[in-house]
Amino acid sequence: MGKKIRLGILGGGGDSLIGVLHRVASAMHDRYELVGGSFNPLLDESIKFANQLGISTDQVYTNLDILIEEELKLPKEKRMEVVSILTPNFLHFSMAKKLLENGFNVICEKPMTTTYDEAKILKETLKMANTVFAVTYTYTGYPMIRQMREMVANGDIGKVQKIDAQYYQGWINPIIHDKEKRSSTWRLDPEKSGISCCVGDIGTHAFDMIEYVSGHRVESILADLNYLYEDNRMDIDGTILIRCENQVKGVIRASQIATGEENNFTVQIYGQKAGLKWAQENPNHLYLLEDGQPMKVLKPGHSYNSDISLDGTKLPPGHPEGIFDSMGNIYKGVARAIRKEPYDPGEFPTIIDGARGMGFIEKAVESHQKGNVWVELDKD
Ligand SMILES: NC(=O)c1ccc[n+]([C@@H]2O[C@H](COP(=O)([O-])OP(=O)(O)OC[C@H]3O[C@@H](n4cnc5c(N)ncnc54)[C@H](O)[C@@H]3O)[C@@H](O)[C@H]2O)c1
């Protein structure tokens, strides 16, 4: 396995939502050592946080420019090898680009950028850098999602004929009806979030998931988004019809005003022979449906699961694993890629998935703005 990979983190401070997930996930398989970063726009806060974590403050910096300048002065065996970008969306592109241009491997939160054009630039930058780039569509790390993908690919459900992904949350409901709150949340500010809130934040997970588990590329979409108030510039709900290659059709339903919902993300794929259903709030159960048969429940860690599914399970069956483990599996795959060990392409989402996600977000908004018309997605 060799030495631990030296990890830096941007954002993800004590005041953040996602930081703890990345810190725990990176520690899970003993492949990474968090050495520093810039956790907060204020250096004092970053230092305070590093002290709280019990790590040295030698590699804690005011901002990314100083981080790059100082890290490049260090001998290679001390320098950060990979940097995770966990800041609000509008910072992802510039940070990722600078890191790639200076030879770092990158793990980037979704949405990867704020525009599709930026995503395309980043793809070109990566070609020159030739480093590893992962986008954390977290849910693709779940063992039963990986199993679902393998079963669809093996033809266990026959020819795919219907795809349905739903991602319902309710957290914006108390915010959206309060004028002051809706004007001060970064996710509802196009300058910080990009052109979309709901589709960009969670619809993009559903889109990536559909392509990941079904193995089908989405070719065109028709979106009907909801903004609720005229002064609100960002969608907070949407229904998106999708058409994939081979005449496969389906729907993405995403909402952040589904009152009372927590993180109700589900994916269903129906084929000629059988159907498969999975729900994020009960991630260790994968349901197999067949005509005239009792429903079967597949669970992680059993020998009937595929190698990539079993690789993502650490404990014997019956010990529930969750979102931390799912992200941990993505970090494990990235570690293998950085160390040039063999890995399965399904182990982590790449810049291609990140760019497709950005294309999807832009086209969803375009479809809605043009009066709910069908629009085509780029092929690559
Ligand atoms: N993969 C997932 O399932 C998932 C879930 C939640 C959030 N996210 C993504 O993670 C990112 C962060 O989301 P969050 O909910 O943690 O946001 P947040 O607002 O809770 O936290 C953002 C963090 O970034 C820090 N920050 C802001 N500007 C900075 C700068 N210039 N330099 C250094 N640090 C800076 C803040 O201090 C804070 O610690 C977003 O892009 C979001 O879409 C992904």
The ligand as an SDF file (V2000), in Angstrom:
LIG
                    3D

 44 48  0  0  0  0  0  0  0  0999 V2000
  -21.6350   15.2980   -2.2380 N   0  0  0  0  0  0  0  0  0  0  0  0
  -22.6790   15.6690   -1.5170 C   0  0  0  0  0  0  0  0  0  0  0  0
  -23.5730   14.8730   -1.2820 O   0  0  0  0  0  0  0  0  0  0  0  0
  -22.7400   17.0620   -0.9760 C   0  0  0  0  0  0  0  0  0  0  0  0
  -23.5300   17.3620    0.1430 C   0  0  0  0  0  0  0  0  0  0  0  0
  -23.5030   18.6700    0.6580 C   0  0  0  0  0  0  0  0  0  0  0  0
  -22.7280   19.6460    0.0420 C   0  0  0  0  0  0  0  0  0  0  0  0
  -22.0120   19.3180   -1.0750 N   0  0  0  0  0  0  0  0  0  0  0  0
  -21.1920   20.3360   -1.7690 C   0  0  0  0  0  0  0  0  0  0  0  0
  -20.1110   20.7110   -0.9310 O   0  0  0  0  0  0  0  0  0  0  0  0
  -19.8110   22.0910   -1.1240 C   0  0  0  0  0  0  0  0  0  0  0  0
  -19.8500   22.7930    0.2370 C   0  0  0  0  0  0  0  0  0  0  0  0
  -21.1330   22.6350    0.7530 O   0  0  0  0  0  0  0  0  0  0  0  0
  -21.4270   22.8020    2.3230 P   0  0  0  0  0  0  0  0  0  0  0  0
  -22.8560   22.4470    2.4840 O   0  0  0  0  0  0  0  0  0  0  0  0
  -20.3940   22.1230    3.1350 O   0  0  0  0  0  0  0  0  0  0  0  0
  -21.2830   24.3830    2.4420 O   0  0  0  0  0  0  0  0  0  0  0  0
  -21.1170   25.2130    3.7840 P   0  0  0  0  0  0  0  0  0  0  0  0
  -21.5870   26.5820    3.4730 O   0  0  0  0  0  0  0  0  0  0  0  0
  -21.7430   24.4650    4.9220 O   0  0  0  0  0  0  0  0  0  0  0  0
  -19.5350   25.2110    4.0350 O   0  0  0  0  0  0  0  0  0  0  0  0
  -18.6250   25.8620    3.1590 C   0  0  0  0  0  0  0  0  0  0  0  0
  -17.2360   25.9150    3.8050 C   0  0  0  0  0  0  0  0  0  0  0  0
  -16.3370   26.5650    2.9230 O   0  0  0  0  0  0  0  0  0  0  0  0
  -15.6250   27.5670    3.6700 C   0  0  0  0  0  0  0  0  0  0  0  0
  -15.1750   28.5920    2.7290 N   0  0  0  0  0  0  0  0  0  0  0  0
  -15.9320   29.5120    2.0810 C   0  0  0  0  0  0  0  0  0  0  0  0
  -15.1320   30.2720    1.3000 N   0  0  0  0  0  0  0  0  0  0  0  0
  -13.8750   29.8050    1.4400 C   0  0  0  0  0  0  0  0  0  0  0  0
  -12.6070   30.1750    0.9070 C   0  0  0  0  0  0  0  0  0  0  0  0
  -12.4850   31.1790    0.0290 N   0  0  0  0  0  0  0  0  0  0  0  0
  -11.5020   29.4810    1.2790 N   0  0  0  0  0  0  0  0  0  0  0  0
  -11.6070   28.4630    2.1790 C   0  0  0  0  0  0  0  0  0  0  0  0
  -12.7890   28.0800    2.7220 N   0  0  0  0  0  0  0  0  0  0  0  0
  -13.8900   28.7450    2.3600 C   0  0  0  0  0  0  0  0  0  0  0  0
  -16.6160   28.0270    4.7330 C   0  0  0  0  0  0  0  0  0  0  0  0
  -15.9760   28.6890    5.7860 O   0  0  0  0  0  0  0  0  0  0  0  0
  -17.2100   26.6700    5.1290 C   0  0  0  0  0  0  0  0  0  0  0  0
  -16.3210   25.9800    6.0020 O   0  0  0  0  0  0  0  0  0  0  0  0
  -20.8410   22.6220   -2.1210 C   0  0  0  0  0  0  0  0  0  0  0  0
  -20.2800   22.6910   -3.3860 O   0  0  0  0  0  0  0  0  0  0  0  0
  -21.9550   21.6040   -2.0760 C   0  0  0  0  0  0  0  0  0  0  0  0
  -22.6650   21.4780   -3.3020 O   0  0  0  0  0  0  0  0  0  0  0  0
  -21.9940   18.0520   -1.5650 C   0  0  0  0  0  0  0  0  0  0  0  0
  1  2  1  0
  2  3  2  0
  2  4  1  0
  4  5  1  0
  4 44  2  0
  5  6  2  0
  6  7  1  0
  7  8  2  0
  8  9  1  0
  8 44  1  0
  9 10  1  0
  9 42  1  0
 10 11  1  0
 11 12  1  0
 11 40  1  0
 12 13  1  0
 13 14  1  0
 14 15  2  0
 14 16  1  0
 14 17  1  0
 17 18  1  0
 18 19  2  0
 18 20  1  0
 18 21  1  0
 21 22  1  0
 22 23  1  0
 23 24  1  0
 23 38  1  0
 24 25  1  0
 25 26  1  0
 25 36  1  0
 26 27  1  0
 26 35  1  0
 27 28  2  0
 28 29  1  0
 29 30  1  0
 29 35  2  0
 30 31  1  0
 30 32  2  0
 32 33  1  0
 33 34  2  0
 34 35  1  0
 36 37  1  0
 36 38  1  0
 38 39  1  0
 40 41  1  0
 40 42  1  0
 42 43  1  0
M  CHG  2   8   1  16  -1
M  END
$$$$
